[in-house]
Structures are given as structure tokens and as C-alpha cells.
Amino acid sequence: MILDSSVYASIVVVDEFYEKAKNVLKLASREKAATVNIVFSEVANVLWKHVFLFKRIDAKEIKERLCLFLELVDKTSRIFSSRDLLNEAVEIATKYGLSVYDSLYLSLAIRLKCKLYTFDLGLRDRLSNTDLREIILIP
């Protein structure tokens, strides 16, 4: 199983997918899931948005929430380098009209022959009529 940043971000910012994300991470800790190293900057950016733009989270909580995130990644996932996935990701991005960020997770799922767990409904919808539709799993 591959986890994209939306799964971890749901835990860090406690959004509408929080309970589902907790269940996914329980499963991931048993299976030792995988993710791409961009997960660190993506989740940190989501946290920044919730502090600075949305004012949902107090700035004093950033360190605590980042520590929680880092612990969760350590417990649940093997980390793969975006550099090693870049060629495939760019091919996927250009073929399907996706961001390279999303395509990095997809390329890892293809490489490891497993599902991509995500809460990105837009990504699922964009792939719904393609040969990649079976890779996406919305928990």
C-alpha cells in the first residue's frame, strides 16, 4: 500500500477524513506501507495553510503536529526517493494530465504493484476512465 500526503495531512490537521486516516495508518503500520519523500514538504505545507491562511490551527501547535507526523511516517512507511521515480512520474503526468506530485505516488504504486491510498477525490475522478482507475483507493 502506498500512502500519499492526504492521509498523513488528515491526521495532522484533523480534517473530515481524520477517522478514516487513523484506520488507514493502523493498517499501514501492520503492512509497512510506502510513500515518496515529497510527503514531508507536502504535509508541512498543508499544516502551514491551516495555520497561516485558514487560521484553523494556532502557530504554537506546529512543532507538536510536525513531530506527530514524523513519528507516524516512521511507524508506517518506507520512504522512496522522488528522484528514482521521476522519469515514470513525468510520463504519467503528461499522459494523464496530472501533477508530477500526484504522479510520483502513482509511479510508486505501479512499481510496487499495490494500491495508492488517498483522500484526493479529484485525482480519483480524473483517473476514473483510465487504465489507472484500479490503482486509486479512497478508504
Residue pairs with C-beta under 8 A, 6 or more apart in sequence:
1 27
1 28
1 31
1 33
1 34
1 114
1 115
1 117
2 33
2 34
2 35
2 105
2 108
2 109
2 112
2 114
2 115
2 116
2 117
3 24
3 25
3 28
3 33
3 34
3 35
3 39
3 76
3 77
3 117
4 35
4 36
4 39
4 102
4 105
4 116
4 117
4 118
4 120
5 35
5 38
5 39
5 42
5 43
5 46
6 17
6 118
6 119
6 120
7 17
7 21
7 24
7 25
7 117
7 118
7 119
8 21
8 35
8 39
8 43
8 69
8 72
8 73
9 15
9 42
9 43
9 46
9 47
10 16
10 17
10 18
10 20
10 21
10 119
11 18
11 21
11 22
11 25
11 68
11 69
11 72
12 43
12 46
12 47
12 65
12 66
12 68
12 69
13 46
13 47
13 50
13 56
13 57
13 65
17 119
20 119
20 139
21 119
21 139
23 139
24 117
24 139
25 72
25 75
25 76
27 33
28 76
28 77
28 117
29 75
29 76
32 76
32 77
32 78
33 76
33 77
33 78
33 117
34 77
34 78
34 79
34 80
34 108
34 112
34 114
35 73
35 77
35 78
35 79
35 80
35 105
35 108
36 79
36 80
36 81
36 82
36 85
36 104
36 105
36 108
37 79
37 80
37 81
37 82
38 82
38 101
38 104
39 73
39 77
39 79
40 73
42 101
43 69
44 66
44 69
47 57
47 62
47 65
47 66
47 69
50 56
50 57
51 57
51 58
51 59
51 61
51 62
52 59
57 65
73 79
80 108
82 89
82 104
85 104
85 107
85 108
85 111
86 100
86 104
88 103
88 107
88 110
88 111
89 100
89 103
89 104
89 106
89 107
90 100
90 103
92 98
92 103
92 106
92 107
92 110
92 132
93 99
93 100
93 102
93 103
96 103
96 126
96 127
96 130
96 132
97 126
98 106
98 123
98 126
98 127
102 120
102 123
105 116
105 118
106 116
106 132
106 135
108 116
109 115
109 116
109 135
110 135
115 135
115 136
115 137
116 135
116 136
116 137
117 137
117 139
118 124
118 136
118 137
118 138
119 138
119 139
121 138
123 136
124 133
124 136
124 138
127 133
127 135
127 136
